[in-house]
Each structure stands twice: as C-alpha cells, then as structure tokens.
Amino acid sequence: MFRSRSSRAWSLALATSLLGGAVMVTPAPALARTAALAVEGTPEELYDEGRKAYRLGDFKTAVDKWEKAYDLSDNGLLLYNISLAYKGLYTISNDLADLRRARAILDNFIKVAKANADIDPDDAPERLIELDAMIAEAEKAAEDDKPPPPVVVQPTEGDELREKMGPDAGRKLRLAGMGTMVGGGAIALTGVALAAFYGIKGQEFSSKLGNSLQEQEDRGCDNGETGSECERIQGEIDTWRDNGNSANTLSVAMGLGLGGVGVVALVAGGLVFNEGNKRTKQWERGLAELRVSPTRRGLVLTGRF
C-alpha cells in the first residue's frame, strides 16, 4: 500500500510531512484550518484512519480519509495512497470510473514527484502501466457486453412499388383454388372408396343368394315342397336379394355422386387457381412497368395503372 519502502519508514516520512505541512500556513487560513481539524481531525490522524480502513478492505473510507488529509495538508505523498484506495475500490464497485480516477491521481503524483526532489516516485510509473492495462481490459469487456446494434432493413425500390400497387390481387384466388382442389380430391377419393366397399358387399350378397337358391333347388322347395326349411331358405333368399340390391345401388350412388362432386370441385378449383395466377402475373407486370424517377421537385412514379 505504501510503496516499496518499509511501511514504518513510509508512514514516519508521511506523518512528519503532514505535521510539517500543518504549520506552514498563513494566519488567515490557519483559523479555518483549526476549525476543520477540530471537526475532522489532523491530517496525521486522518492518514492513520485511512490506513486502518485500507487494511480492512474498506476502500471507500480510506479514500474519504486520505482525500480529507490531502485537502488539509496539500501533501503530494498522499496522492499515491489515494490512487491505491481507488484501485481497491474498483475491485468492489467494478465501476470503471474508480479505475480511471486511480489512474488520473497516480499520474498527478508522478508529476508532483518530478517537480519535487524530496518525493521519490519509486514504483509509480510501473503501477501507472498496470492501471492502463486494467482500464484497457475493462473497456474491452464492457464493449463485448454491449448488445449488437439493431438491424435496420431499408426498404428497396421494389418494396416501395409494392406498397403503391397494393397487395397481390391473385393471391387469395390462388389459395382458394388450391383449397377447392384439395377438397375436391378428398371427396372424389371418398366416393371411389365407398363405391368399392359397397360393390364388394354386393358381390358377397350375390354369392350368398346363389348358395341359397342352390339349396332351395336341392331340397325341392322350388317344386312346391313346403316346410320350415323351405320357409327359412326363402327368407334368406329374400334377405340376400334385398341387401345385394341396396349395396349395388349405394355403390353406384357413391361412385357417381361423391365422385362427380369431387371431379366438379377439382375442375372449379383449377379454374379459380388459374384465374389467380393470371391476376398475380398482371400485378407483377405492373410492378415491372412502374418506375420511380428523381426530379428537382421530388420523386415521380411513372407506369401503367
């Protein structure tokens, strides 16, 4: 803390200097100095209090005490200590202003030492280089922590023309056409699937009907024979025939109905999509034909509207 000399020798030299500086005053300022000493203490007392605070890591108090001692004594030796205290304060506050203050005060101490043969600057120049390195490192870290500047996207001439022309008139039509085609395709596929399903069921009922008719013939029920078995067979024949007719009817209805609706939707969607494409091309062609020309009175927009 007190330079490369031993602490005791440095303290004795500084205390002696402080005491000597306390009496080398003119009579008028001496009255003000006496009042200040009564309230704050002598420069030597303030120096000792600052030294104790510095050793305890209370760098803020050390700064206050040593600055008051310097104010009362105007002793250049205290500048070195004040610089050390500000450097220590920076380790706690992480405030770059404290580090810069330490550097400025140490630089003043070196200047005072050069002008006064009784003051040895000792390691002050090396400490000044150390402070410069610390300041440079702190400034670089602060610069790295800054958020990147916002990216400002400047509008291009094409963007300005699009704004003047308005939105793409064909975009909604193209989207509607695509949606209609997708829906029509889904309906057509559903119709085909249902037609196939009921067609298969119709074949099953037809096969069962054939089996029942063969059983009816084998038992002679078709030749006027009666009985419970013939009645059962006749009931099955009626059921398979009705179910088969219904399945075949649904198969045709699903295939022609849903399939037809799906095909119509596909065609309509294609027509709407093509119309949207035409309008979009016209819109893009209008952009290409527009021009922004600078004149003395401003910008002139030319082209077909």
C-alpha positions in Angstrom: 0.0 0.0 0.0 2.8 2.5 0.9 5.3 2.0 -1.9 8.4 -0.1 -1.9 9.9 1.4 1.2 9.1 -0.3 4.5 5.6 0.6 5.8 7.1 2.0 9.0 9.6 4.2 7.2 7.0 5.4 4.7 4.4 6.1 7.5 7.0 8.1 9.5 8.0 10.1 6.5 4.4 10.9 5.6 3.4 11.6 9.2 6.4 14.0 9.5 5.5 15.7 6.3 1.9 16.0 7.4 2.9 17.6 10.7 5.2 19.9 8.9 2.6 20.9 6.4 0.1 21.7 9.1 2.1 24.7 10.5 3.3 26.2 7.2 0.2 28.4 6.6 -0.7 32.0 6.7 -2.5 33.4 9.7 -5.9 33.8 8.0 -6.2 30.3 6.6 -4.9 29.0 9.9 -8.2 29.9 11.6 -10.2 27.8 9.0 -7.7 25.0 9.3 -8.0 24.9 13.1 -11.8 24.7 12.8 -11.6 21.8 10.3 -9.1 20.0 12.5 -11.4 20.2 15.5 -14.2 18.5 13.5 -12.4 16.0 11.2 -9.0 15.5 13.0 -5.5 16.4 12.0 -4.0 15.2 8.7 -1.9 12.7 10.5 -5.0 11.3 12.3 -6.9 11.1 9.1 -4.0 9.4 7.4 -3.9 6.7 10.2 -7.6 6.2 10.0 -7.4 5.8 6.2 -4.6 3.3 6.6 -6.6 1.2 9.0 -9.6 1.3 6.7 -7.5 0.3 3.7 -6.1 -2.8 5.6 -9.7 -3.8 6.4 -10.7 -3.6 2.8 -12.9 -0.5 3.5 -11.5 1.3 0.5 -14.3 3.9 0.4 -13.5 5.1 3.9 -9.8 5.1 3.0 -10.5 7.3 0.0 -12.5 9.7 2.1 -9.9 9.9 5.0 -6.9 10.4 2.7 -8.7 12.9 0.5 -9.5 15.0 3.6 -5.9 14.7 4.8 -4.7 15.9 1.4 -7.2 18.7 1.4 -5.9 19.9 4.8 -2.2 19.3 4.2 -1.8 19.6 0.4 0.9 16.9 0.8 1.7 15.3 -2.6 2.7 12.0 -1.0 -0.9 11.3 -0.2 -1.8 11.1 -3.9 -0.1 7.8 -4.2 -2.2 6.3 -1.3 -5.4 7.8 -2.7 -4.7 6.2 -6.1 -4.2 2.8 -4.4 -7.5 3.2 -2.5 -9.4 4.0 -5.7 -7.9 0.9 -7.3 -9.0 -1.2 -4.4 -12.5 0.4 -4.5 -12.7 -0.7 -8.2 -12.4 -4.3 -7.2 -15.6 -3.9 -5.2 -17.6 -1.5 -7.2 -16.5 -2.7 -10.7 -17.0 0.9 -11.7 -14.6 1.9 -14.5 -14.8 5.5 -13.2 -13.0 4.4 -10.0 -10.2 2.8 -12.0 -9.8 5.9 -14.2 -9.8 8.1 -11.1 -7.0 6.0 -9.7 -5.0 6.4 -12.9 -5.5 10.2 -13.0 -4.5 10.7 -9.4 -1.4 8.5 -9.8 -0.4 10.4 -12.9 -0.7 13.6 -10.9 1.5 12.1 -8.2 4.2 11.3 -10.7 4.1 14.9 -12.0 4.4 16.2 -8.4 7.3 13.8 -7.7 9.2 15.1 -10.8 8.7 18.7 -9.7 9.8 17.9 -6.1 13.2 16.4 -5.4 12.1 15.3 -1.9 9.4 12.9 -3.3 10.6 9.6 -4.8 8.1 8.3 -7.4 9.5 4.8 -6.8 7.2 2.2 -8.5 4.5 4.7 -9.5 5.4 4.5 -13.2 5.1 0.7 -13.2 1.7 1.0 -11.4 0.6 3.5 -14.0 1.3 1.0 -16.7 -0.6 -1.6 -14.7 -3.6 0.7 -14.4 -3.5 1.4 -18.1 -3.7 -2.3 -18.9 -6.6 -2.8 -16.4 -8.5 0.1 -18.0 -8.0 -1.2 -21.5 -9.1 -4.7 -20.4 -12.2 -3.3 -18.6 -13.2 -1.2 -21.6 -12.9 -4.2 -23.9 -15.0 -6.3 -21.6 -17.6 -3.5 -21.5 -17.6 -3.3 -25.3 -18.1 -7.0 -25.6 -21.1 -7.0 -23.3 -22.9 -4.4 -25.3 -25.9 -5.7 -27.3 -25.5 -5.7 -31.0 -27.0 -2.7 -32.8 -30.5 -3.3 -34.2 -30.6 -4.4 -37.8 -32.5 -1.7 -39.8 -33.9 -3.1 -43.0 -34.1 -0.3 -45.6 -37.0 -0.6 -48.0 -35.9 -1.3 -51.6 -37.4 0.3 -54.6 -39.4 -2.9 -55.2 -40.9 -2.7 -51.7 -42.0 0.9 -52.3 -43.6 -0.1 -55.6 -45.5 -2.9 -54.0 -46.8 -0.6 -51.3 -48.1 1.8 -54.1 -49.6 -1.0 -56.1 -51.3 -2.6 -53.2 -51.5 -6.3 -52.3 -51.3 -9.2 -54.8 -54.9 -9.4 -56.2 -54.4 -13.0 -57.3 -53.1 -14.5 -54.1 -56.5 -15.1 -52.4 -57.8 -16.7 -55.6 -54.8 -19.0 -55.9 -55.2 -20.0 -52.2 -59.0 -20.6 -52.7 -58.4 -22.6 -55.9 -55.8 -24.8 -54.1 -58.2 -25.4 -51.2 -61.1 -26.3 -53.5 -58.9 -28.7 -55.5 -57.7 -30.4 -52.3 -61.2 -30.7 -51.0 -62.5 -32.0 -54.4 -59.7 -34.6 -54.5 -60.6 -35.7 -51.0 -64.3 -36.0 -51.9 -63.6 -37.9 -55.1 -61.3 -40.4 -53.2 -64.0 -40.9 -50.6 -66.6 -41.6 -53.3 -64.3 -44.2 -55.0 -63.6 -45.9 -51.7 -67.3 -46.1 -50.7 -68.2 -47.4 -54.2 -65.6 -50.1 -54.0 -66.7 -51.0 -50.4 -70.4 -51.4 -51.4 -69.5 -53.1 -54.6 -67.6 -55.8 -52.7 -70.6 -56.2 -50.2 -72.9 -56.5 -53.2 -70.8 -59.4 -54.6 -70.9 -61.1 -51.1 -74.7 -60.8 -51.0 -74.9 -62.1 -54.6 -72.8 -65.1 -53.7 -74.9 -65.9 -50.7 -78.1 -65.5 -52.8 -76.7 -68.1 -55.2 -76.0 -70.5 -52.4 -79.5 -70.2 -51.1 -81.0 -70.7 -54.5 -79.0 -73.8 -55.0 -80.1 -75.1 -51.6 -83.7 -74.4 -52.4 -83.3 -76.4 -55.6 -81.6 -79.3 -53.8 -84.4 -79.6 -51.3 -87.1 -79.3 -53.9 -88.6 -76.2 -52.4 -88.9 -74.7 -55.8 -91.2 -77.7 -56.9 -94.0 -77.0 -54.4 -92.4 -78.5 -51.4 -93.3 -76.9 -48.1 -92.0 -76.9 -44.5 -89.9 -74.9 -42.1 -86.7 -75.5 -44.0 -88.1 -74.2 -47.2 -89.5 -71.2 -45.4 -86.1 -70.5 -43.9 -84.4 -70.8 -47.3 -87.0 -68.5 -48.9 -86.4 -65.9 -46.1 -82.6 -66.0 -46.7 -83.2 -65.6 -50.5 -85.3 -62.5 -49.9 -82.7 -61.0 -47.5 -79.7 -61.6 -49.7 -81.6 -60.2 -52.7 -82.6 -57.1 -50.9 -79.2 -56.5 -49.3 -77.5 -57.1 -52.7 -79.7 -54.6 -54.4 -79.1 -52.0 -51.7 -75.3 -52.5 -51.8 -75.2 -52.2 -55.6 -77.4 -49.1 -55.5 -75.1 -47.4 -52.9 -72.0 -48.4 -54.8 -73.3 -46.6 -57.9 -74.6 -43.6 -55.9 -71.3 -43.2 -54.0 -69.2 -43.6 -57.2 -71.3 -41.2 -59.3 -72.4 -38.8 -56.6 -69.4 -38.2 -54.4 -67.0 -38.9 -57.3 -68.9 -36.5 -59.5 -68.9 -33.8 -56.8 -65.2 -34.3 -56.3 -64.4 -34.0 -60.0 -66.5 -30.8 -60.3 -64.6 -29.4 -57.3 -61.3 -30.2 -58.9 -62.2 -28.6 -62.1 -63.7 -25.5 -60.3 -60.6 -25.2 -58.1 -58.3 -25.4 -61.1 -60.2 -22.6 -62.9 -60.0 -20.4 -59.8 -56.3 -21.1 -59.3 -55.6 -20.3 -63.0 -57.5 -17.0 -62.6 -55.5 -16.2 -59.6 -52.3 -16.9 -61.5 -53.4 -14.5 -64.2 -54.1 -11.7 -61.8 -50.8 -12.2 -60.0 -48.9 -12.1 -63.3 -50.7 -8.9 -64.2 -49.8 -7.4 -60.8 -46.1 -8.4 -61.2 -46.1 -7.0 -64.7 -47.5 -3.7 -63.3 -44.6 -3.6 -60.8 -42.1 -4.1 -63.6 -43.6 -1.3 -65.6 -43.6 1.2 -62.8 -40.6 3.4 -62.4 -39.5 5.9 -59.7 -37.7 8.8 -61.3 -36.0 11.6 -59.2 -36.6 15.2 -60.3 -35.9 18.6 -58.9 -39.3 18.6 -57.2 -39.1 15.2 -55.8 -39.8 11.6 -57.0 -42.2 10.9 -59.9 -43.9 7.5 -60.2 -44.5 6.5 -63.8 -46.0 3.5 -65.5 -49.4 1.9 -66.2 -52.0 1.9 -63.5 
